[in-house]
Amino acid sequence: MAIVVLRELRKELSTDFDPGDAVSRVAAVHAATAEPDALGDVGDRTFCGKPTLDMERVDYQPAEPGASWLPANMRPWECSSCTEALRSP
């Protein structure tokens, strides 16, 4: 099963109160399955059940079988529900 890593982003207003677009911040990092029919496409939902439609794909593949699905630099935003679902048989 191919895993796709996705960032769930939230928009925040700038803290300096200047006009302009909201800044995107990472809310959580999720895992989803890749669609088997279209290699590289993402399934409709993450392993924790959230819709993937508005999430941003992370260009990451584990280096070897058994390696973490999550890049080390994104651990602070790890979705524990996705991790738990990946551990379940």
Order of alpha helices (4+ residues) and beta strands (2+ residues): beta-beta-beta-beta-alpha
